Amino acid sequence: MSELAITVLQFGLLLLLWILILSIIAAQGRDMKISKRSRTRVPRTAPPAPSAEASGGTPATVHHSGQQPRPRPRRLVVSEGPLVGTEVELGSAPIMLGRAQECTVVLEDDYASGKHARLFPQGSRWFLEDLGSTNGTWLGEEQLTRASTVEPGDRIRIGKTVLELRT
Amino acid sequence: MSSAETDHPKPRRNAELVLLLIALVIGIGAQVLVGLTMEDQIDQRYWIEAAVQVVLAVGFHVVLRLRAAYADPFILPIAVTLNGLGIAMIHRLDFTAAYEGVADRQLVWTAVSMAAAAALLIWLKDHRRLRQLTYISLLVSIVLLFLPIVPGLGRDIQGAQVWVSIGAMSFQPGELAKITLAIFFAGFLANNRDLILLAGRKVGPLTFPRLQDLGPLFLAWVIALGVLIVQNDLGNALMFFGLFVAVIYVATSRFSWIAIGGVFIAAGAVLAYQMVPHARNRFDIWLHAFDPEIYGQMYGSHQLVQGMFGLAHGGLTGTGLGNGNPQMVSLANSDMIIAAFGEELGFIGLGAMLLLYFILFSRYMRAAVGTRDHFGKLLAAGLAVILVLQVFVVVGGITRVIPMTGLVSPFLAAGGSALLANWLIVAIVLMISNAARRPIYAGPMLNTTGAGAAGTEDPLSSDQARTETTAEQTGVTDAAGPAADSASAGSQGGQR
């Protein structure tokens, strides 16, 4: 190999190193940014409703018969309390809320019980039930006494934490 | 609402594959360049080594696809790049008189480490299971740290007694103790965080926690530090202490810990200077490196000064792989490998490598920010701090920012135990980032167990909802919209 070719290859190596770095940064995109939406403290009263087409890709199939499709909640967002801004993607598995570490959403809230409440899907709706917590679970202004449906935008209050479903 | 669609986390394994290919081209290309410059030809061995690296990296990628599809896509390519560059530089130094066959050993250790990391990913599945090992890992840390001073097992190499030899193999158990101690700190603080935060005595603006809450933590720290001082391993002592301060700061978000930590480090440095001759020697080398007397003496500043000459010789673009004289520095392929890279790849190359370390650190921290459980947050942050402190202590030592201590640069330096530890850290962080980014989804099964199953809703308010639910479950088309449904449909209509 000629001296020149090797020198060119050496510079090529340096160039490639920087290409790797730039492509990593480009691929990261906005990943390092904590999204603005998750920082909003004021719960939105009227969450925008996506059309059924836009919300396609959700695991469970929803049947519609020409009716206006109901927006399907896709995220559980903490809107007040110590964990404000935390978001959880909703799939079709039930979500356990509480302070115990095995909960799906671990609440850092001194007024929450270990296993405080459970959110679970049934059909295309999500239901909330209290699991015998000490301080109770509120849906809107009412304390939960039995499992009831949660619509996007409803305030779920557990201790000092307020959560809501968003589409 | 297409933004909701784009916000949905994607596995991003394809992006990882592309970056992984660039990483492999860099590592293997550096290796081939070394061969071209030093031997003027590329024989079969190079292709075998290249094939091994490709198989390892792609194999790890496949494991991620199968086991942790949502794991961070940038960690693996960066680790592979640094590891490949390290092997190339070690191979290049094997052509000098001082070293022989180190590169092959490093490649074998890379294979072992990546296989162990992949096995950990497959076997552990969820990082939260490590939480159950909180106190066991404290015990394991103590055993690992004490092993080298057990007579008959330990070996003393260059003043630091950190090695264990079993037959022909030698191993640094302290490297693995980093991981187990990080697990212990994270588990302990995740359990006792509230107690440390709330119960305590206030002195001025600082709140000091009660001693009994911190007891086990300080015990762990004192044991680690004591053993390290006995073993003369100051670099690791600094790192464990930094890890301790950083994790407790992350757990409590109290700035006072940083202040207390700074005071302790300063006091420790003064004490070490007064009491430990080894440390005093390092300080002299640091402060008076260019003093001819210190330069000339045994274990003097020769290594440090030659390393700096090497960095200066490299300049902006470096001499090119194989054209410099990095072998002038003792321990050029382990402790001083950064100086060798600075000489042969120049500022541009070394800057890129430091930036890769920085991105790797930021990805570890991103996993910590993203994950939902407290233990995972603390563990990922602790592992990130381990990485960044190692890089700081090594690069700071070589560039004379801080006194030289014997730490190795992660992934680059020759040394099997450090490589194994760093790959295991990669596996744990990948697991945590997978937990952070994956949507909660367990398949199309609906939950019908427990008190929340059908029949327990309020018969007045959600009667219709129930009929609708059953209709959907049996596959019948949607019943007439119930009250809540028409309300939301109405709001939707209003928006249009």
Interface residues (C-beta under 8 A of the other chain):
Chain A: M1 I6 T7 L9 Q10 F11 G12 L13 L14 L16 L17 W18 I19 L20 I21 S23 I24 I25 A27 Q28 D31 M32 I34 S35 A46 P48 A49 P50 S51 A54 S55 G57 P59 A60 V62 H63 H64 S65 Q67 Q68 R70 P71 R74 R75 T86 V88 E89 L90 G91 S92 A93 P94 I95 Q101 E102 T104 V105 V106 E108 D110 R118 F120 P121 Q122 G123 S124 R125 F127 E129 R146 A147 S148 T149 E151 P152 T167
Chain B: M1 S2 A4 E5 D7 H8 P9 R12 A15 V18 L19 I22 A23 V25 I26 G29 A30 L33 L36 T37 D40 P73 F74 P77 I78 T81 R128 R131 A190 D194 T317 G318 G320 L321 L345 G346 I348 G349 A352 M353 L355 L356 I359 S362 R366 V369 R372 D373 H374 F375 P439 I440 Y441 A442 G443 P444 M445 L446 N447 G450 A451 G452 A454 T456 E457 D458 S461 S462 A465 E468 T469 E472 Q473 G475 V476 T477 D478 G481 A484 D485 S488 A489 S491 Q492 G493 Q495
